[in-house]
Amino acid sequence: MAVELMPMLPGLLSLSSPTSPVVFEVGPFTLRYFGLLIVLGIVVGICLTGRELDRKGYDGALAIESLFFVIPLGVVGARLYHVATEYDSQYAASSFSSVLEIWNGGLGVYGAVAGGFLGVLLFNWYRGISPLTFADAAAPGLILAQAIGRWGNYFNQELFGRPSDLPWAIQIAPHNRPAQFADASSFHPTFLYESLWDLLLCLALLWIARRFASRFRDGDVVLLYVSLYSVGRFFVETLRIDPALLIGGSTRGNLLVSGTLALGFALILFVRHSRPPHKRLESG
């Protein structure tokens, strides 16, 4: 009997997926978990950004004002990055309207950061605030919003990793499995790995910003955010099996982007602090 039960254990121990990505439907209106979690992440991230701005001596309400600049450009950037990197695998054979169906998932984090930072530049120009100071205050809230938003992938049963029989592996419905893994039932929950990494990074940034406040320069926290997030994303990308832009026929595009940003931003941070502080020349 023990021998017969062994093949069943992986399935019994793995995590189940939700049966539907929809919270509820009322007439033509459909509320999806993906959108709900994105909104929840934004609200929590804005609250944390407001607290960080207060700590830096700014009005925390600026975080709410910035939404009118950051959110639209962040969403556009996120969608453009996703479509550009997944066009051949997901959109080339579909109608143009599928490019606009953001509620079905498909937001690129790096595009969101780039678009959002453009929004920060415009907002800070409008309000006369240092964009690097504002970005430092926003970084912990942004990574916390990412940690929450990643759970939308759980409800969509997407962005999972290679087949796995680990106790925390996630069960994926047959119609959501890649054709080459149709016989597998449970996979690495890469959305969970990234969410946990984001949460730890949020706590680390909050601690570092306070512990090394006297040594840090404006922009250091956001440099750390991009570099450390990219380290975690690099390792997550080594597990993912969803369709992706391939470079050289075998390397996932996001793997190359993550590695480049992790090293590049770490190097910028190192160079910034390797130079001796400038001394003023006194006339006498």
N, C-alpha and C positions, 0 to 999 in steps of 0.2 A: 504493500500500500504506500509506503514512504517513497518508493521508487516512482510509482505512478504519479504522486503529487508533485514531485520535483519540477516537471516542466510547467506546472501551473503557477508556481510561486512567483516568477517575475510578473505575471499579469495581476496576481493578487496584491503584490506589494506596490505596483506602479500607481501613479496618480491618475485619476480620471479627468477627462476634459468635459466642459459644459456641453449640453446637447444643442444649444442655440446661442448665436452671438447677439440675439435681440432681447432687450429688457422687456419691452411691450410695444404693441402696435395699436394705434387709435386712428381709424380711417387711413388717410394717406401718410400720417405721421408715424415714423418708426424710430424708436430710441434704441441705439445699439450700445453695448458695453464699451466698445472701442471709443466712441465719441464721448461717452459719459466719463470714462477714466481720463481722457485727454483734458476735459474741462476740469475735473477734480484736480489733476496734476497742476494745471495752470493756477487754480485758486490757491492751492497750498503753496506753490512756488512763489506767487506774488506776496502772500502773507509773510513768508520767510525773507523775501527780498526787502519788504518794508521794514522789518525788524533790523536787518543788516544796515539799511540806509539810516535808520534812527541811531544805530550804534556809531555810525560814521559822522553824525552831526547833521544829516540831511532830513528833510521831511519825508517820512515813510510813505505818505500819500503819493509821492512821485512814482512809486512802483505801479500804482493803479493807472496813473496818467500815461505811463509809458506803453500800456497795453495797446493803445490806439495806433502806435507805431510798430511795436515789436511783434504782436500777434499776426497781423496780416502779412507782413514781410517774412516772418518765420514760417508760417504755413505755406506760403508760395515757394519759399526756398526749399522747404522739406519735400514738397510734392515734386518740384522740378528735379531735385537730386535723385529722388526715388525713380521717377519716370526715365530720367537720363541713364541711370545705371541698370534699370531693369527693362528697358524698352524692347529689346530683341526677344527676351524670354516671356514677357507678359503682355505687351501692348502692340507689338508689330502686327499681329494678326487680328486685333480687335478694332472696334470702331473708336473714333476720336473721343466719344463721350465717356469711354472707360477711363481715360486719362483724368477726367474731372471727378470720378466717383471716389472721393476721398474717404467717404464713410465706410467703404469696404476695406480700409487699411491701405498702407503704402505711404509712409512718411519717413524720409531719410533724416536721421539725427544731425548729420553734418550739414545738410542743407538748411535745417531749421536753425542751427547755431549761426551759420553764415548770414542767413536772411534776418534772423533776430538781431545779430550784431549790427547790421546795416540800420535796422530800426533804432537801435540804441544810439548810434551815431547821429541819426536825424533828430531824435528826441533830445539828446543832450545838446546838440547845436541850437535847437529851438529854445531850450531852457537855460542854456549857458552853464552846463555842468560838465565836469571832466568825464568823458566816456569810459576811461579806464577805471576810475573810481566806481562809477555806476556798474560796470561789468563785474568788478570784484564783488560788489554787494549782491549781484544777481546770480553769480555762479553757483553757490550752494542751493538756492531755490530752484535753479534750472535743472541741476542734476537730480534733485528730489522729485521734480515734476516728471523727469524721465523714468525714475524708478517706479512711479505710480502708473504712468502711461504704458509702460511695457506690459502690464497685465492685460491690456487690450488685445495683445497677440495671443494670450492664453484663451480668451473667449472666442477669438477668430480661428483658433487651432492653426496658427501659422508661425513661421520663423523658429521652428524647433530644430534640433540637431540630429546627429546620427542615431541609428537604432541603439537602444541600451536596455539592459535588464537590471539597472540599479534601482534601489528601493524608491528613489524619488523620480524615476523616469515617468514620462507622461504618456498616457494612452491617446492615440490619434485615430479618429474615424477613418475607415478605408478610403472614402472619397477625398480626404485631405492629405493622403500620403503620396509622396512621389512615386511614379510608376516603378522605378527600380527598387523601391522598398515596400512594395505592395504586401509582401508576406510578413513584414514586421508590424508589431502592434504598439510598442512603446519606444519612446525616443528621448534623447537628452532635452530637458526643458531649458533651452538656451535663453528664453525670455526671463526665466527665473534667475539664472546665473547673472545676467546683465542687471536685472533689477536689484539683486542683493549687492552687487558691486557698486551700483549707483548710490544705494543707501549708505554703504560704508564710506564712499567717497564724499558724500554730503557731510557726514559727521566729521570726517578728516579735515575737510576744508574749513568747517566752522572752528575746529580746534586750532588748526594751523594759523588761521587768520588772527586769532586772539593771542596765541602763544608767541608768534613771531611778528607781531604788529610793528614793533620798533625797527625791525630789520627789513621788512617788506616794502617794496615800492608799488605805486599804483600799477595795476595790471598783472602783478605776480600771481594773485589767486586765480585769475581766469587762465593764465598760462598753465598753472598746475592742473586746473580742471580739464583743459583740452588734452594735456599730455597723459594724465592718469586715467581719464576716461578711455582714451585711445588704447592704453595698455590692456585694460579689461576687454574692450571691444575686439582687440586683436585676437585674444585667446578664444573668445566666443565665436569669432568668425571661422576659426579652425574646426569647429564642430558643426556649423550650420550646413544644411544640404539644400536649402531652398534655391530656386533659380537666381542667378546673379550674373552681372557683367564679369566675364573672364578676360584676364590679361595674359597674353601669351598662350591662350588656349587652356590654361589650367589653374591660374592664380586668381582668386576672387578679388574683384576690384576693391571692395571694402577692406580686405586684408592689407592690401598695399597702402590704401589711404590711411588706415589706422596706424600701421607701422611708421609711415612717413611723419604723421602728425605727432605721434608719441615721441619720436626721436627729435623731430624738428623743434617742437615747443620746449622740450627739456633743454635742448641746446641753447635756445634763446634765453631761457631763464638762467642757465649757467653763465652765459656771456654777460648778461646784465649785472650779475653779482661778482663776476671775476675782475671787473674793472675797479680800480681804486676810486673812492669818492673824489670829486673835483674840489680843489682848494681854491679859495678866493685869493687873489693877489692883493696885498695891501701896499698902498703907496706910502712912502715915508721919507 
